[in-house]
Amino acid sequence: MKEKIKTKLKKDDTVKVLSGKERGKTGRILKIDTVKGKVLVQGLNLVKKAVRKKSQQDKGGIIEIEAPIHISNVSLVTKSGQKTRIGYKFEDGKKVRIARKTGEEI
C-alpha cells in the first residue's frame, strides 16, 4: 500500500498553478488525491475524453473534463490575490490555518 502525501490544502481552497500549461491561472480545488499526490482544479487542465452512451437519453461523444495536477504545482491564493504558504496557529485552544505571507486567517 502506498503512503499518503501530507498536505495543508483542503477542498474548496482557491489555488494558483505554478508550472505547466496552465501556469498563472487560478481555480477552486474540487478533489484531493493524497495517495497519488494530485488535485483536481475547477476549469483547469482540461482534456478531451470520448464517452459512450449509457442510456437512450444519455448523450455520447467527446467531452472536456478536468485532469489532475500534481500537488506541488499549486499554491494557495489569499483573498488579496497573492500566493502564499499555509501555516497553523492556536487561537482559544483551536488550531487555525493562516496565510504565511499576510498572517490572515484562511
Biopython code that builds the backbone (N, CA, C, O; Angstrom):
import numpy as np
from Bio.PDB.StructureBuilder import StructureBuilder

atoms = [
    (1, "MET", "N", (0.829, -1.189, 0.000)),
    (1, "MET", "CA", (0.000, 0.000, 0.000)),
    (1, "MET", "C", (0.870, 1.247, 0.000)),
    (1, "MET", "O", (1.860, 1.329, 0.726)),
    (2, "LYS", "N", (0.487, 2.215, -0.823)),
    (2, "LYS", "CA", (1.259, 3.448, -0.919)),
    (2, "LYS", "C", (0.978, 4.365, 0.263)),
    (2, "LYS", "O", (-0.095, 4.330, 0.866)),
    (3, "GLU", "N", (1.979, 5.190, 0.576)),
    (3, "GLU", "CA", (1.807, 6.168, 1.656)),
    (3, "GLU", "C", (1.050, 7.384, 1.165)),
    (3, "GLU", "O", (1.147, 7.764, -0.002)),
    (4, "LYS", "N", (0.298, 7.991, 2.066)),
    (4, "LYS", "CA", (-0.428, 9.205, 1.732)),
    (4, "LYS", "C", (0.513, 10.400, 1.813)),
    (4, "LYS", "O", (1.381, 10.461, 2.684)),
    (5, "ILE", "N", (0.335, 11.342, 0.905)),
    (5, "ILE", "CA", (1.114, 12.574, 0.913)),
    (5, "ILE", "C", (0.433, 13.561, 1.846)),
    (5, "ILE", "O", (-0.778, 13.767, 1.770)),
    (6, "LYS", "N", (1.217, 14.168, 2.726)),
    (6, "LYS", "CA", (0.675, 15.130, 3.682)),
    (6, "LYS", "C", (0.534, 16.486, 2.993)),
    (6, "LYS", "O", (1.467, 16.956, 2.342)),
    (7, "THR", "N", (-0.630, 17.111, 3.137)),
    (7, "THR", "CA", (-0.869, 18.412, 2.532)),
    (7, "THR", "C", (-1.679, 19.293, 3.468)),
    (7, "THR", "O", (-2.473, 18.803, 4.272)),
    (8, "LYS", "N", (-1.471, 20.588, 3.355)),
    (8, "LYS", "CA", (-2.232, 21.544, 4.159)),
    (8, "LYS", "C", (-3.387, 22.138, 3.358)),
    (8, "LYS", "O", (-4.196, 22.898, 3.891)),
    (9, "LEU", "N", (-3.459, 21.787, 2.073)),
    (9, "LEU", "CA", (-4.549, 22.254, 1.227)),
    (9, "LEU", "C", (-5.821, 21.480, 1.539)),
    (9, "LEU", "O", (-5.769, 20.325, 1.963)),
    (10, "LYS", "N", (-6.960, 22.123, 1.327)),
    (10, "LYS", "CA", (-8.248, 21.475, 1.552)),
    (10, "LYS", "C", (-9.152, 21.702, 0.346)),
    (10, "LYS", "O", (-8.889, 22.565, -0.491)),
    (11, "LYS", "N", (-10.216, 20.917, 0.275)),
    (11, "LYS", "CA", (-11.214, 21.069, -0.777)),
    (11, "LYS", "C", (-11.815, 22.479, -0.680)),
    (11, "LYS", "O", (-11.986, 23.004, 0.420)),
    (12, "ASP", "N", (-12.133, 23.083, -1.815)),
    (12, "ASP", "CA", (-12.715, 24.431, -1.939)),
    (12, "ASP", "C", (-11.718, 25.562, -1.688)),
    (12, "ASP", "O", (-12.123, 26.725, -1.666)),
    (13, "ASP", "N", (-10.425, 25.264, -1.496)),
    (13, "ASP", "CA", (-9.407, 26.317, -1.423)),
    (13, "ASP", "C", (-9.179, 26.872, -2.820)),
    (13, "ASP", "O", (-9.266, 26.139, -3.805)),
    (14, "THR", "N", (-8.886, 28.168, -2.908)),
    (14, "THR", "CA", (-8.527, 28.766, -4.187)),
    (14, "THR", "C", (-7.017, 28.670, -4.343)),
    (14, "THR", "O", (-6.263, 29.099, -3.470)),
    (15, "VAL", "N", (-6.582, 28.099, -5.469)),
    (15, "VAL", "CA", (-5.155, 27.885, -5.693)),
    (15, "VAL", "C", (-4.716, 28.477, -7.025)),
    (15, "VAL", "O", (-5.526, 28.695, -7.926)),
    (16, "LYS", "N", (-3.413, 28.731, -7.127)),
    (16, "LYS", "CA", (-2.802, 29.232, -8.353)),
    (16, "LYS", "C", (-1.846, 28.164, -8.860)),
    (16, "LYS", "O", (-1.102, 27.575, -8.076)),
    (17, "VAL", "N", (-1.859, 27.907, -10.169)),
    (17, "VAL", "CA", (-0.970, 26.911, -10.761)),
    (17, "VAL", "C", (0.400, 27.545, -10.983)),
    (17, "VAL", "O", (0.512, 28.617, -11.577)),
    (18, "LEU", "N", (1.454, 26.860, -10.491)),
    (18, "LEU", "CA", (2.809, 27.398, -10.546)),
    (18, "LEU", "C", (3.583, 26.978, -11.781)),
    (18, "LEU", "O", (4.472, 27.705, -12.225)),
    (19, "SER", "N", (3.264, 25.809, -12.352)),
    (19, "SER", "CA", (4.004, 25.361, -13.530)),
    (19, "SER", "C", (3.110, 24.521, -14.430)),
    (19, "SER", "O", (2.062, 24.033, -14.008)),
    (20, "GLY", "N", (3.543, 24.359, -15.678)),
    (20, "GLY", "CA", (2.788, 23.584, -16.653)),
    (20, "GLY", "C", (2.049, 24.484, -17.623)),
    (20, "GLY", "O", (2.259, 25.697, -17.643)),
    (21, "LYS", "N", (1.181, 23.883, -18.431)),
    (21, "LYS", "CA", (0.492, 24.643, -19.477)),
    (21, "LYS", "C", (-0.523, 25.637, -18.919)),
    (21, "LYS", "O", (-0.883, 26.600, -19.596)),
    (22, "GLU", "N", (-0.987, 25.413, -17.691)),
    (22, "GLU", "CA", (-1.986, 26.293, -17.056)),
    (22, "GLU", "C", (-1.338, 27.283, -16.075)),
    (22, "GLU", "O", (-2.025, 27.833, -15.215)),
    (23, "ARG", "N", (-0.037, 27.509, -16.198)),
    (23, "ARG", "CA", (0.710, 28.359, -15.268)),
    (23, "ARG", "C", (0.095, 29.755, -15.139)),
    (23, "ARG", "O", (-0.221, 30.401, -16.138)),
    (24, "GLY", "N", (-0.069, 30.212, -13.882)),
    (24, "GLY", "CA", (-0.589, 31.543, -13.610)),
    (24, "GLY", "C", (-2.095, 31.608, -13.431)),
    (24, "GLY", "O", (-2.610, 32.618, -12.951)),
    (25, "LYS", "N", (-2.816, 30.559, -13.805)),
    (25, "LYS", "CA", (-4.277, 30.561, -13.690)),
    (25, "LYS", "C", (-4.699, 30.119, -12.285)),
    (25, "LYS", "O", (-3.992, 29.364, -11.618)),
    (26, "THR", "N", (-5.862, 30.606, -11.856)),
    (26, "THR", "CA", (-6.368, 30.244, -10.541)),
    (26, "THR", "C", (-7.682, 29.483, -10.665)),
    (26, "THR", "O", (-8.410, 29.625, -11.647)),
    (27, "GLY", "N", (-7.967, 28.679, -9.655)),
    (27, "GLY", "CA", (-9.198, 27.908, -9.631)),
    (27, "GLY", "C", (-9.436, 27.328, -8.253)),
    (27, "GLY", "O", (-8.607, 27.448, -7.351)),
    (28, "ARG", "N", (-10.600, 26.691, -8.113)),
    (28, "ARG", "CA", (-11.006, 26.118, -6.831)),
    (28, "ARG", "C", (-10.758, 24.608, -6.848)),
    (28, "ARG", "O", (-11.024, 23.945, -7.850)),
    (29, "ILE", "N", (-10.246, 24.067, -5.737)),
    (29, "ILE", "CA", (-9.976, 22.636, -5.640)),
    (29, "ILE", "C", (-11.291, 21.872, -5.529)),
    (29, "ILE", "O", (-12.117, 22.155, -4.661)),
    (30, "LEU", "N", (-11.471, 20.892, -6.427)),
    (30, "LEU", "CA", (-12.658, 20.042, -6.410)),
    (30, "LEU", "C", (-12.408, 18.750, -5.633)),
    (30, "LEU", "O", (-13.290, 18.258, -4.929)),
    (31, "LYS", "N", (-11.192, 18.205, -5.769)),
    (31, "LYS", "CA", (-10.875, 16.922, -5.148)),
    (31, "LYS", "C", (-9.378, 16.837, -4.896)),
    (31, "LYS", "O", (-8.577, 17.334, -5.689)),
    (32, "ILE", "N", (-9.002, 16.201, -3.781)),
    (32, "ILE", "CA", (-7.593, 15.973, -3.467)),
    (32, "ILE", "C", (-7.366, 14.474, -3.340)),
    (32, "ILE", "O", (-8.062, 13.796, -2.583)),
    (33, "ASP", "N", (-6.377, 13.952, -4.093)),
    (33, "ASP", "CA", (-5.996, 12.545, -4.010)),
    (33, "ASP", "C", (-4.648, 12.480, -3.296)),
    (33, "ASP", "O", (-3.608, 12.751, -3.896)),
    (34, "THR", "N", (-4.671, 12.118, -2.010)),
    (34, "THR", "CA", (-3.434, 12.133, -1.219)),
    (34, "THR", "C", (-2.535, 10.941, -1.512)),
    (34, "THR", "O", (-1.333, 11.001, -1.253)),
    (35, "VAL", "N", (-3.097, 9.852, -2.050)),
    (35, "VAL", "CA", (-2.283, 8.682, -2.375)),
    (35, "VAL", "C", (-1.416, 8.964, -3.602)),
    (35, "VAL", "O", (-0.225, 8.651, -3.609)),
    (36, "LYS", "N", (-2.010, 9.554, -4.636)),
    (36, "LYS", "CA", (-1.269, 9.884, -5.853)),
    (36, "LYS", "C", (-0.609, 11.257, -5.778)),
    (36, "LYS", "O", (0.271, 11.567, -6.582)),
    (37, "GLY", "N", (-1.026, 12.077, -4.819)),
    (37, "GLY", "CA", (-0.450, 13.418, -4.672)),
    (37, "GLY", "C", (-0.931, 14.370, -5.746)),
    (37, "GLY", "O", (-0.152, 15.173, -6.259)),
    (38, "LYS", "N", (-2.209, 14.291, -6.092)),
    (38, "LYS", "CA", (-2.751, 15.130, -7.157)),
    (38, "LYS", "C", (-4.004, 15.857, -6.699)),
    (38, "LYS", "O", (-4.690, 15.416, -5.776)),
    (39, "VAL", "N", (-4.301, 16.992, -7.363)),
    (39, "VAL", "CA", (-5.515, 17.756, -7.083)),
    (39, "VAL", "C", (-6.271, 18.015, -8.383)),
    (39, "VAL", "O", (-5.666, 18.145, -9.447)),
    (40, "LEU", "N", (-7.599, 18.087, -8.288)),
    (40, "LEU", "CA", (-8.445, 18.472, -9.418)),
    (40, "LEU", "C", (-8.841, 19.919, -9.195)),
    (40, "LEU", "O", (-9.439, 20.246, -8.169)),
    (41, "VAL", "N", (-8.516, 20.790, -10.143)),
    (41, "VAL", "CA", (-8.836, 22.206, -10.027)),
    (41, "VAL", "C", (-9.919, 22.541, -11.047)),
    (41, "VAL", "O", (-9.812, 22.183, -12.220)),
    (42, "GLN", "N", (-10.962, 23.232, -10.590)),
    (42, "GLN", "CA", (-12.122, 23.534, -11.424)),
    (42, "GLN", "C", (-11.741, 24.390, -12.625)),
    (42, "GLN", "O", (-11.172, 25.470, -12.472)),
    (43, "GLY", "N", (-12.061, 23.900, -13.826)),
    (43, "GLY", "CA", (-11.856, 24.650, -15.054)),
    (43, "GLY", "C", (-10.434, 24.687, -15.565)),
    (43, "GLY", "O", (-10.166, 25.374, -16.551)),
    (44, "LEU", "N", (-9.501, 23.972, -14.933)),
    (44, "LEU", "CA", (-8.102, 23.982, -15.368)),
    (44, "LEU", "C", (-7.645, 22.591, -15.785)),
    (44, "LEU", "O", (-8.194, 21.585, -15.337)),
    (45, "ASN", "N", (-6.631, 22.546, -16.651)),
    (45, "ASN", "CA", (-6.040, 21.317, -17.168)),
    (45, "ASN", "C", (-7.106, 20.430, -17.818)),
    (45, "ASN", "O", (-7.212, 19.240, -17.522)),
    (46, "LEU", "N", (-7.888, 21.037, -18.706)),
    (46, "LEU", "CA", (-8.974, 20.316, -19.381)),
    (46, "LEU", "C", (-8.435, 19.382, -20.458)),
    (46, "LEU", "O", (-7.555, 19.748, -21.237)),
    (47, "VAL", "N", (-8.981, 18.167, -20.485)),
    (47, "VAL", "CA", (-8.631, 17.192, -21.515)),
    (47, "VAL", "C", (-9.917, 16.673, -22.146)),
    (47, "VAL", "O", (-10.968, 16.660, -21.505)),
    (48, "LYS", "N", (-9.830, 16.249, -23.398)),
    (48, "LYS", "CA", (-10.996, 15.706, -24.094)),
    (48, "LYS", "C", (-11.066, 14.201, -23.850)),
    (48, "LYS", "O", (-10.054, 13.501, -23.888)),
    (49, "LYS", "N", (-12.290, 13.717, -23.598)),
    (49, "LYS", "CA", (-12.488, 12.307, -23.330)),
    (49, "LYS", "C", (-13.695, 11.818, -24.113)),
    (49, "LYS", "O", (-14.746, 12.458, -24.126)),
    (50, "ALA", "N", (-13.526, 10.657, -24.774)),
    (50, "ALA", "CA", (-14.631, 10.054, -25.523)),
    (50, "ALA", "C", (-15.516, 9.282, -24.558)),
    (50, "ALA", "O", (-15.036, 8.435, -23.806)),
    (51, "VAL", "N", (-16.822, 9.580, -24.583)),
    (51, "VAL", "CA", (-17.765, 8.942, -23.679)),
    (51, "VAL", "C", (-18.824, 8.209, -24.485)),
    (51, "VAL", "O", (-19.370, 8.746, -25.449)),
    (52, "ARG", "N", (-19.109, 6.973, -24.081)),
    (52, "ARG", "CA", (-20.120, 6.150, -24.744)),
    (52, "ARG", "C", (-21.494, 6.419, -24.138)),
    (52, "ARG", "O", (-21.600, 6.763, -22.961)),
    (53, "LYS", "N", (-22.539, 6.264, -24.939)),
    (53, "LYS", "CA", (-23.913, 6.410, -24.442)),
    (53, "LYS", "C", (-24.179, 5.344, -23.382)),
    (53, "LYS", "O", (-23.871, 4.169, -23.580)),
    (54, "LYS", "N", (-24.747, 5.759, -22.269)),
    (54, "LYS", "CA", (-25.096, 4.801, -21.217)),
    (54, "LYS", "C", (-26.574, 4.406, -21.294)),
    (54, "LYS", "O", (-26.944, 3.301, -20.897)),
    (55, "SER", "N", (-27.416, 5.309, -21.805)),
    (55, "SER", "CA", (-28.841, 5.019, -21.963)),
    (55, "SER", "C", (-29.340, 5.688, -23.236)),
    (55, "SER", "O", (-28.574, 6.343, -23.944)),
    (56, "GLN", "N", (-30.625, 5.519, -23.524)),
    (56, "GLN", "CA", (-31.223, 6.082, -24.731)),
    (56, "GLN", "C", (-31.187, 7.613, -24.708)),
    (56, "GLN", "O", (-30.920, 8.238, -25.735)),
    (57, "GLN", "N", (-31.456, 8.225, -23.537)),
    (57, "GLN", "CA", (-31.493, 9.686, -23.421)),
    (57, "GLN", "C", (-30.088, 10.287, -23.280)),
    (57, "GLN", "O", (-29.855, 11.438, -23.648)),
    (58, "ASP", "N", (-29.172, 9.501, -22.750)),
    (58, "ASP", "CA", (-27.817, 9.991, -22.481)),
    (58, "ASP", "C", (-27.080, 10.291, -23.787)),
    (58, "ASP", "O", (-27.210, 9.565, -24.773)),
    (59, "LYS", "N", (-26.300, 11.381, -23.771)),
    (59, "LYS", "CA", (-25.546, 11.755, -24.961)),
    (59, "LYS", "C", (-24.123, 11.212, -24.875)),
    (59, "LYS", "O", (-23.459, 11.325, -23.845)),
    (60, "GLY", "N", (-23.682, 10.635, -25.952)),
    (60, "GLY", "CA", (-22.297, 10.196, -26.037)),
    (60, "GLY", "C", (-21.490, 11.251, -26.766)),
    (60, "GLY", "O", (-22.002, 12.327, -27.074)),
    (61, "GLY", "N", (-20.231, 10.950, -27.043)),
    (61, "GLY", "CA", (-19.401, 11.880, -27.792)),
    (61, "GLY", "C", (-18.159, 12.290, -27.023)),
    (61, "GLY", "O", (-17.732, 11.610, -26.089)),
    (62, "ILE", "N", (-17.593, 13.403, -27.429)),
    (62, "ILE", "CA", (-16.363, 13.886, -26.809)),
    (62, "ILE", "C", (-16.696, 15.004, -25.831)),
    (62, "ILE", "O", (-17.322, 15.999, -26.197)),
    (63, "ILE", "N", (-16.268, 14.827, -24.578)),
    (63, "ILE", "CA", (-16.499, 15.852, -23.550)),
    (63, "ILE", "C", (-15.158, 16.335, -23.003)),
    (63, "ILE", "O", (-14.134, 15.671, -23.163)),
    (64, "GLU", "N", (-15.177, 17.495, -22.358)),
    (64, "GLU", "CA", (-13.965, 18.019, -21.714)),
    (64, "GLU", "C", (-14.103, 17.868, -20.208)),
    (64, "GLU", "O", (-15.096, 18.298, -19.620)),
    (65, "ILE", "N", (-13.099, 17.255, -19.585)),
    (65, "ILE", "CA", (-13.093, 17.109, -18.136)),
    (65, "ILE", "C", (-11.761, 17.603, -17.581)),
    (65, "ILE", "O", (-10.771, 17.714, -18.305)),
    (66, "GLU", "N", (-11.757, 17.899, -16.276)),
    (66, "GLU", "CA", (-10.532, 18.334, -15.619)),
    (66, "GLU", "C", (-9.624, 17.129, -15.364)),
    (66, "GLU", "O", (-10.081, 16.081, -14.909)),
    (67, "ALA", "N", (-8.337, 17.294, -15.663)),
    (67, "ALA", "CA", (-7.350, 16.264, -15.361)),
    (67, "ALA", "C", (-6.592, 16.703, -14.104)),
    (67, "ALA", "O", (-6.475, 17.900, -13.842)),
    (68, "PRO", "N", (-6.075, 15.743, -13.324)),
    (68, "PRO", "CA", (-5.379, 16.103, -12.094)),
    (68, "PRO", "C", (-4.050, 16.808, -12.338)),
    (68, "PRO", "O", (-3.375, 16.566, -13.338)),
    (69, "ILE", "N", (-3.687, 17.687, -11.401)),
    (69, "ILE", "CA", (-2.411, 18.407, -11.403)),
    (69, "ILE", "C", (-1.662, 17.973, -10.146)),
    (69, "ILE", "O", (-2.281, 17.774, -9.101)),
    (70, "HIS", "N", (-0.342, 17.825, -10.231)),
    (70, "HIS", "CA", (0.417, 17.423, -9.047)),
    (70, "HIS", "C", (0.328, 18.505, -7.972)),
    (70, "HIS", "O", (0.344, 19.701, -8.264)),
    (71, "ILE", "N", (0.235, 18.052, -6.727)),
    (71, "ILE", "CA", (0.021, 18.935, -5.580)),
    (71, "ILE", "C", (1.142, 19.966, -5.412)),
    (71, "ILE", "O", (0.913, 21.056, -4.888)),
    (72, "SER", "N", (2.357, 19.619, -5.860)),
    (72, "SER", "CA", (3.491, 20.532, -5.722)),
    (72, "SER", "C", (3.432, 21.683, -6.722)),
    (72, "SER", "O", (4.156, 22.669, -6.578)),
    (73, "ASN", "N", (2.575, 21.562, -7.732)),
    (73, "ASN", "CA", (2.473, 22.593, -8.767)),
    (73, "ASN", "C", (1.370, 23.608, -8.508)),
    (73, "ASN", "O", (1.082, 24.436, -9.372)),
    (74, "VAL", "N", (0.747, 23.560, -7.332)),
    (74, "VAL", "CA", (-0.268, 24.550, -6.967)),
    (74, "VAL", "C", (0.075, 25.185, -5.630)),
    (74, "VAL", "O", (0.719, 24.571, -4.780)),
    (75, "SER", "N", (-0.370, 26.438, -5.459)),
    (75, "SER", "CA", (-0.135, 27.170, -4.221)),
    (75, "SER", "C", (-1.398, 27.928, -3.841)),
    (75, "SER", "O", (-2.124, 28.403, -4.714)),
    (76, "LEU", "N", (-1.664, 28.042, -2.552)),
    (76, "LEU", "CA", (-2.855, 28.718, -2.059)),
    (76, "LEU", "C", (-2.816, 30.201, -2.411)),
    (76, "LEU", "O", (-1.749, 30.814, -2.423)),
    (77, "VAL", "N", (-3.987, 30.774, -2.699)),
    (77, "VAL", "CA", (-4.104, 32.202, -3.003)),
    (77, "VAL", "C", (-4.914, 32.862, -1.894)),
    (77, "VAL", "O", (-5.960, 32.351, -1.492)),
    (78, "THR", "N", (-4.421, 34.010, -1.397)),
    (78, "THR", "CA", (-5.138, 34.741, -0.357)),
    (78, "THR", "C", (-6.280, 35.537, -0.973)),
    (78, "THR", "O", (-6.444, 35.566, -2.192)),
    (79, "LYS", "N", (-7.059, 36.176, -0.124)),
    (79, "LYS", "CA", (-8.185, 36.987, -0.612)),
    (79, "LYS", "C", (-7.699, 38.162, -1.443)),
    (79, "LYS", "O", (-8.402, 38.626, -2.341)),
    (80, "SER", "N", (-6.484, 38.650, -1.143)),
    (80, "SER", "CA", (-5.922, 39.770, -1.899)),
    (80, "SER", "C", (-5.344, 39.327, -3.244)),
    (80, "SER", "O", (-5.027, 40.170, -4.082)),
    (81, "GLY", "N", (-5.202, 38.010, -3.463)),
    (81, "GLY", "CA", (-4.768, 37.507, -4.762)),
    (81, "GLY", "C", (-3.314, 37.104, -4.853)),
    (81, "GLY", "O", (-2.851, 36.745, -5.935)),
    (82, "GLN", "N", (-2.562, 37.152, -3.738)),
    (82, "GLN", "CA", (-1.160, 36.743, -3.806)),
    (82, "GLN", "C", (-1.001, 35.313, -3.279)),
    (82, "GLN", "O", (-1.703, 34.884, -2.363)),
    (83, "LYS", "N", (-0.042, 34.583, -3.899)),
    (83, "LYS", "CA", (0.144, 33.197, -3.489)),
    (83, "LYS", "C", (0.935, 33.144, -2.190)),
    (83, "LYS", "O", (1.792, 33.989, -1.931)),
    (84, "THR", "N", (0.634, 32.141, -1.382)),
    (84, "THR", "CA", (1.256, 32.024, -0.077)),
    (84, "THR", "C", (1.307, 30.569, 0.361)),
    (84, "THR", "O", (0.632, 29.706, -0.201)),
    (85, "ARG", "N", (2.125, 30.320, 1.377)),
    (85, "ARG", "CA", (2.141, 29.003, 2.001)),
    (85, "ARG", "C", (1.183, 29.023, 3.186)),
    (85, "ARG", "O", (0.719, 30.084, 3.601)),
    (86, "ILE", "N", (0.893, 27.850, 3.722)),
    (86, "ILE", "CA", (-0.075, 27.738, 4.809)),
    (86, "ILE", "C", (0.649, 27.401, 6.102)),
    (86, "ILE", "O", (1.540, 26.552, 6.130)),
    (87, "GLY", "N", (0.252, 28.078, 7.172)),
    (87, "GLY", "CA", (0.775, 27.781, 8.498)),
    (87, "GLY", "C", (-0.376, 27.546, 9.450)),
    (87, "GLY", "O", (-1.542, 27.669, 9.076)),
    (88, "TYR", "N", (-0.041, 27.205, 10.686)),
    (88, "TYR", "CA", (-1.056, 26.974, 11.703)),
    (88, "TYR", "C", (-0.779, 27.828, 12.922)),
    (88, "TYR", "O", (0.369, 28.148, 13.233)),
    (89, "LYS", "N", (-1.859, 28.195, 13.610)),
    (89, "LYS", "CA", (-1.761, 28.973, 14.838)),
    (89, "LYS", "C", (-2.875, 28.497, 15.765)),
    (89, "LYS", "O", (-3.948, 28.108, 15.304)),
    (90, "PHE", "N", (-2.621, 28.529, 17.059)),
    (90, "PHE", "CA", (-3.645, 28.134, 18.032)),
    (90, "PHE", "C", (-4.310, 29.372, 18.600)),
    (90, "PHE", "O", (-3.646, 30.237, 19.172)),
    (91, "GLU", "N", (-5.633, 29.457, 18.440)),
    (91, "GLU", "CA", (-6.417, 30.557, 18.995)),
    (91, "GLU", "C", (-7.522, 29.981, 19.856)),
    (91, "GLU", "O", (-8.355, 29.216, 19.371)),
    (92, "ASP", "N", (-7.536, 30.335, 21.112)),
    (92, "ASP", "CA", (-8.540, 29.853, 22.078)),
    (92, "ASP", "C", (-8.620, 28.326, 22.095)),
    (92, "ASP", "O", (-9.710, 27.761, 22.190)),
    (93, "GLY", "N", (-7.480, 27.666, 22.006)),
    (93, "GLY", "CA", (-7.438, 26.208, 22.054)),
    (93, "GLY", "C", (-7.814, 25.529, 20.754)),
    (93, "GLY", "O", (-7.891, 24.301, 20.713)),
    (94, "LYS", "N", (-8.052, 26.288, 19.683)),
    (94, "LYS", "CA", (-8.397, 25.715, 18.385)),
    (94, "LYS", "C", (-7.260, 25.960, 17.398)),
    (94, "LYS", "O", (-6.634, 27.020, 17.404)),
    (95, "LYS", "N", (-7.003, 24.965, 16.550)),
    (95, "LYS", "CA", (-5.978, 25.065, 15.521)),
    (95, "LYS", "C", (-6.572, 25.769, 14.307)),
    (95, "LYS", "O", (-7.582, 25.323, 13.762)),
    (96, "VAL", "N", (-5.946, 26.873, 13.878)),
    (96, "VAL", "CA", (-6.474, 27.690, 12.782)),
    (96, "VAL", "C", (-5.423, 27.792, 11.688)),
    (96, "VAL", "O", (-4.241, 27.994, 11.964)),
    (97, "ARG", "N", (-5.869, 27.648, 10.430)),
    (97, "ARG", "CA", (-4.947, 27.819, 9.294)),
    (97, "ARG", "C", (-4.743, 29.299, 9.015)),
    (97, "ARG", "O", (-5.701, 30.072, 9.017)),
    (98, "ILE", "N", (-3.485, 29.701, 8.771)),
    (98, "ILE", "CA", (-3.185, 31.094, 8.451)),
    (98, "ILE", "C", (-2.319, 31.162, 7.196)),
    (98, "ILE", "O", (-1.626, 30.205, 6.849)),
    (99, "ALA", "N", (-2.372, 32.318, 6.519)),
    (99, "ALA", "CA", (-1.514, 32.575, 5.363)),
    (99, "ALA", "C", (-0.168, 33.059, 5.896)),
    (99, "ALA", "O", (-0.121, 33.997, 6.692)),
    (100, "ARG", "N", (0.921, 32.432, 5.468)),
    (100, "ARG", "CA", (2.237, 32.781, 5.975)),
    (100, "ARG", "C", (2.663, 34.201, 5.597)),
    (100, "ARG", "O", (3.308, 34.882, 6.394)),
    (101, "LYS", "N", (2.312, 34.652, 4.395)),
    (101, "LYS", "CA", (2.725, 35.980, 3.940)),
    (101, "LYS", "C", (2.037, 37.102, 4.683)),
    (101, "LYS", "O", (2.680, 38.055, 5.122)),
    (102, "THR", "N", (0.718, 36.986, 4.823)),
    (102, "THR", "CA", (-0.055, 38.096, 5.403)),
    (102, "THR", "C", (-0.450, 37.857, 6.851)),
    (102, "THR", "O", (-0.736, 38.808, 7.577)),
    (103, "GLY", "N", (-0.469, 36.605, 7.279)),
    (103, "GLY", "CA", (-0.893, 36.296, 8.638)),
    (103, "GLY", "C", (-2.390, 36.232, 8.832)),
    (103, "GLY", "O", (-2.865, 35.998, 9.943)),
    (104, "GLU", "N", (-3.146, 36.441, 7.750)),
    (104, "GLU", "CA", (-4.602, 36.406, 7.858)),
    (104, "GLU", "C", (-5.119, 34.975, 7.962)),
    (104, "GLU", "O", (-4.474, 34.033, 7.500)),
    (105, "GLU", "N", (-6.282, 34.828, 8.570)),
    (105, "GLU", "CA", (-6.891, 33.514, 8.743)),
    (105, "GLU", "C", (-7.517, 33.051, 7.442)),
    (105, "GLU", "O", (-8.111, 33.840, 6.707)),
    (106, "ILE", "N", (-7.376, 31.758, 7.166)),
    (106, "ILE", "CA", (-7.916, 31.190, 5.926)),
    (106, "ILE", "C", (-9.260, 30.550, 6.232)),
    (106, "ILE", "O", (-9.904, 30.006, 5.334)),
]
sb = StructureBuilder()
sb.init_structure("model")
sb.init_model(0)
sb.init_chain("A")
sb.init_seg("    ")
for serial, (resi, resn, name, xyz) in enumerate(atoms, 1):
    if name == "N":
        sb.init_residue(resn, " ", resi, " ")
    sb.init_atom(name, np.array(xyz, "f"), 0.0, 1.0, " ", f" {name:<3s}", serial, name[0])
structure = sb.get_structure()
